[in-house]
């Protein structure tokens, strides 16, 4: 069974869903939710690379995705802005600090990292 991992932006009318190996960005302005953008993970990595979490930045302009590939994407287009590489195993969780200046990641390699945000 596929688990949905929805996250709402607190400052915009956006909802991001992490569904197995894809990310779906939905938007609503007092109307039904509509698909704004989608992004599939690199199929060469395989099912183990499924995204595990997604978190909006406080201003709602960026999303940090965690999984075998972890990256920061633009919340309006899902265009990758930066890859977060350095863990030796998949990243289970990632989120922005309240001031959006840092990103923290927690990995199955039993480490946590703090990154400067872009």
Beta strands, then each sheet from edge to edge (+ up, - down):
strand 1: 4-8
strand 2: 14-19
strand 3: 22-27
strand 4: 34-40
strand 5: 53-56
strand 6: 62-66
strand 7: 70-74
strand 8: 80-84
strand 9: 91-96
strand 10: 102-107
strand 11: 112-116
sheet 1: 1+ 2- 3+ 4-
sheet 2: 5+ 6- 7+ 8-
sheet 3: 9+ 10- 11+
end
